[in-house]
Amino acid sequence: MIFSDEQLNSFIALYKREFGEDIDRAEAQRQASALVSLVKITYKPMTQSEYLKVINLAKSLGYGKI
């Protein structure tokens, strides 16, 4: 995945703020691509029926209002 200059600059600034380290544009491109790939692999929206199952389970376990 290729990011715009603005996106890479934002990623570099965020990385600096979170980790206190500077990274170059090539490293920012590599890490941003890896992050997007990870999210694509792991993120799956929950269906309405799955959501209702979670809510009902939480209520049955005594978590009350969610």
C-alpha positions, 0 to 999 in steps of 0.5 A, a space after each residue: 500500500 502506498 501512502 500520501 506524503 500527508 499520511 506518512 508525515 502524520 504517521 511519522 509524527 504519531 510514531 514520534 509522539 508514541 515511542 519517542 523515536 524518529 523514523 525515516 519515510 521508508 520505515 514509516 511506509 513499511 510500518 504503516 503498511 504492516 499496520 494496515 495489513 494487520 487490521 485488514 486481517 484481524 478486523 471483522 465487523 460484528 453482525 447484529 445477531 452476534 452483537 445481541 448474543 454478546 449482550 445477552 451473554 454479558 447480561 446473563 453473567 451479571 454485567 448489567 447494562 452495556 
